[in-house]
Structures are given as structure tokens and as C-alpha cells.
Amino acid sequence: MRTRRATAGAALATAAAGTLLATAGTTAPSPPPAPKPALTDEAVARAVDRLDRTVQDMMRRTGVPGVSVAVVHDDEVVHLKGFGVRRTGGSAAVDPDTVFQIASLSKPVSSTVVAGTLTGPDEWDRHVPLPGFSLKDPWVTGHVTTADLFSHRSGLPDHAGDLLEDLGYDQSYILDHLRLVPLTPFRASYAYTNFGLTAAAEAIARAKGTSWQKLSADTLFKPAGMTRTSTEFSAYTNSPDRAVTHVKNPDGTWSPRFVRDPDAQAPAGGVSSTARDMSRWLRLQLAGGTLDGKRIIPADTLARTHLPEIVSQPPANPAGRTGFYGLGWNVSYDDAGRLRLSHSGAFELGANTNVTMLPLERLGIVVLTNGAPVGLADAVALDFFDFAEHGKATADWLGLAGSLYEQMQDAARSPTDYSDPPAAARPAQDSAAYTGTYVSPYYGKATVTADDKGALTLALGPKPLRFPLAHYDGDTFSFETAGENAVGRTGVTFADGTLRVEYLDADHLGTFTEQ
């Protein structure tokens, strides 16, 4: 709470600022001039001409099996091409109509859908309730807006709900249980949250009396001629021209080993599309909501999605640049003061995508891949804009983007190497000391069973996923995590009738009590 002195001080400072402005008159400095377009058609053409070599070189360096790319400039699709194969071991080539899972590139697509349902930009700031969804603070629950949830400033912690999805819980369970998650300060903290955005989108659809899938199709996909775009996983799996997801093997090869069903977070990560369809969406974005002379999305509600809503990346030093998040978009400004919009999508189970736009230059690129994130999609976009602006690549963007993804993966791993128990490890108790049923209000039921040799298995989730436990030290065991948010081996510790799963406990919700 502010003290009276602090409140008075703030009032005096405000009054003083007003006096200075009032007395400055015409001597006040003018604002800097608005930036002007700086890219010539020739510069863009040179970057486009280089693009095929860039993609092919990065595919060679990484081994990513398939890529599809679209470039839009001045309302024209100036590049549209597929590279590589839909599935390793097969001969079916990727083409501009190959359907990819676009992962979190779904977010700016979804904000476009919502913009198409609103009558004015201020409607983003309305509270739209969603039955079955609430937050830990009742006041926040009653005041959180569509804009708050689409810009990740609701107070929900980073990726809240994602681990529930990994365990097999459906959307309704996940949204209902977000009420148990501790919150950071409302509208004052940024944390990327798939299910917060999902809740906002679903609330809009419910308010319109329809499903999110139908709202997306009726508002955007059908009017924009995005004939192969959907928010439903079944549409992706049923497509005959589909890019299968791949992960990298230890020997450097790539295999289609996993399937990622993102239906639970459809608005945040469940869209599938093609380079051709995404080029139409890029044209719509760069033309302020029109396409082929037809108004599809209101200009003002769409423009609101491009504005900064919260600081997402504070500058690391005085010379650093601040990053912002808008409504489904990363928002930044370059050295020339030009607005730059971008978003990446990444499924660890096998997809990586990127969209980047300079609206002032009416230039945008979308890159879709069927490989787990190693930086290719981001690097292709960064290299393209770098070459368009400078006539050369000023950095090894693939090396930089790839190392960033590696750092994020390493940071999620446990600091304990559970594959290497201590030399003086204490023995475990008899298996009967650990078996039983344990319950967490958030993660539900956990069951520990033993086979006839005493080997323990942990079962988690509504359709139990089973994880063999390996002894580490005393009453601590470990297992290999699985799913989109796998972090390698994680610890399981038994103590006083409880079971704590390390990687589930970041928000202190991963302790289960024996029943």
C-alpha cells in the first residue's frame, strides 16, 4: 500500500511535469519523424533469389526432412515452395499444399480470428467469462480480459497446464484446475501460457454460441480461402498430403517417432496449415485485414493485435533492445523504428515454424518444418530479412537459433544426474513401503505398484501412463519423462506418506499424499 507521503510525492511530480510541459510552449522538442519504407523491390528480389539456397543449406546442416516457405511482398506471393520429404524413408515430396502442424504459430492466427469477432479495439479489454475456468484469485478471475490472456499477463506462471496435457488430461480438466495454480502479479508480470490464451479464445467462442473450430472456419479460414487450414487434429491426420513430425536421433538421423495431438490447446497450438494458406493469411495481415479487395477482419481490431501489451524481454544492458508481447504476437522495433512482428512455433515431438513481418515494408515470410526445433525455421526468416536489409547475412543465424533452443532444453533438465547414483547410495526400503495410491488436488491420482521382483512402477494421468522407477538413493527414485515437455530423468522422493515428483513440482503442486 502506498503511504500518504508517497502519494503526495507522486502528485507533486505529476504537477511539476504538467507545469514544465505548459511553460515549454513551442520550445518543446518535436517527436522523431515516423520511419519510412527502406527496402527496394530489387533488395527484396535479391533476398528471394537467395532463399532456396539458404533453405537447402540449412536442411543439409541440420538434416530436417521437410520445409515449406512462403514470402509476401506488396500483396503478392513472391515465393512459394516446398523442400524435402513429408516423411523420412518415403519419396512423397513437400509442396506448397503440404499440411504442417504449425504449433504456437497458432497464436497470431487465433488472435486474427478473435479480431474478426469484435466490433471495436476496446472489446479486447472486456472480461468474457468461461464456465469451468477460474484463477486462484477471485478478483483476477472476475476482471481478467481477453487482452490479458492473449498477452500472457494474467499472472499464470510459465506454461501453466502444459504438464497436465502431457499426462493426458483434456481441456475441461486443465482449465478447471488452473484455479489451483499460484499467480504472479496481475498485469505486471509476463509468463507465456498456452492454456490462458486457450481459455480466452474458448470464452469468445462460447459467447458467440459456437465452437472454436467453427468460429475459426467461419471468421477466417473460409472467407480467406484457407482451404486446408484447421484447428482440429483429425483434419491434420486425415490429410493425404501431410508432413509427418520428426525428432532427431542420437546418431543425427531423423525419425517420425511421436505423434502430437494438441486439441486440448487448439487456439494456442492446434492449427495445421500449408504454406499456400499461410501466404493468404500473411497478405491479409499486411493489408490490414483485407484480401483480394474484400474486407475480412476489421482494420482497427486487427491493428490492436500488433501493439505492445507487456514487456516480455527486458533489455539485458543499456544498449539492449526491449521485447514486447502483443495479442498473439512478439512485437519489437528495429534500429530504423520500424515495427517488427514475429512468432515461432515449436513442438519438441517434431515441428518448428516461424512467421516474421515488417508491416511498413509490406513484407513477410512464413517457414514451416516437420522437424523438432533446431533453429531452422527461425534462422531462415532471420537470414532472409538480414539479406533483404543489408545485402548479406551479418550472423550465422542457424548457429545462434540452434544454440538458443539447446540452452532452453538444457535449462529444463534436473540439476541431478539420476543416471549416476552416488557411490555410497543408501539402500531402498522394501517395495511395500512405497506401493499404494497417492493423490494431488492438481495432478490427480498417482499409483505405485511392484512386480513379483519388487520393481516399482509409477502410474500418472487419467489413462495411466506408466513409468518404471529406478532406485537412486535411499527413498529417492527416478524415471524417464515423456511427452512434449519431457525433461529427461526426474526424481521421485517418498517421505512421511507423500510422493514428490520433481518435474511436476515447479509450482509446488507436484506432491501427492497417500490415501
Number of C-alpha atoms within 10 A of each C-alpha: 4 7 8 9 9 11 11 12 12 12 12 12 12 11 12 12 11 12 11 11 13 11 10 11 9 9 8 11 8 7 6 7 7 9 12 11 13 12 15 11 12 10 16 21 15 14 21 19 13 14 20 16 11 17 24 16 12 19 18 11 12 19 18 29 27 26 31 28 30 25 29 23 22 15 19 14 18 16 19 18 16 24 19 21 21 27 21 18 11 8 10 14 17 25 24 19 19 25 30 31 36 26 27 26 28 25 28 26 24 28 26 26 24 26 27 22 19 17 12 15 16 12 16 21 13 13 17 21 21 18 13 14 19 20 23 16 15 10 9 17 17 13 16 23 21 26 25 26 25 32 29 30 28 30 27 27 21 14 15 21 25 18 18 22 23 20 19 18 19 15 20 13 17 25 24 15 20 21 19 15 19 16 18 15 12 17 17 11 17 25 17 21 23 24 28 29 29 23 28 25 30 23 21 22 20 17 13 12 10 12 16 24 16 14 22 25 20 14 18 24 22 13 15 23 15 19 15 21 24 22 27 19 18 12 17 24 17 9 13 10 18 24 30 26 29 29 24 21 10 7 6 11 14 22 18 17 13 15 14 18 19 22 18 24 29 29 32 30 28 25 29 26 24 29 28 28 20 26 26 22 23 29 25 22 25 23 18 18 25 18 21 12 8 11 15 17 26 19 18 16 24 24 17 19 26 24 18 18 23 20 19 21 15 11 12 9 8 6 7 10 15 15 16 21 27 25 31 27 27 25 24 21 15 10 8 11 13 18 18 19 23 23 21 25 25 25 24 22 24 27 27 31 31 27 25 24 24 20 20 15 20 19 23 28 27 29 28 33 34 33 32 21 27 25 26 30 30 27 24 24 25 22 23 25 23 17 19 22 16 12 14 13 15 11 12 11 20 21 15 13 20 17 14 14 15 13 11 10 15 13 11 13 15 15 9 11 15 21 15 8 15 11 7 7 11 14 12 15 10 9 15 12 11 22 17 15 17 19 18 17 13 20 22 15 19 23 20 21 17 17 9 6 7 12 13 20 19 21 18 19 18 15 10 14 15 15 17 17 19 20 22 23 18 13 17 21 22 24 22 16 16 15 16 21 18 18 17 19 21 22 23 22 18 18 11 7 13 17 25 21 22 18 21 17 11 10 14 11 18 20 22 23 19 18 10
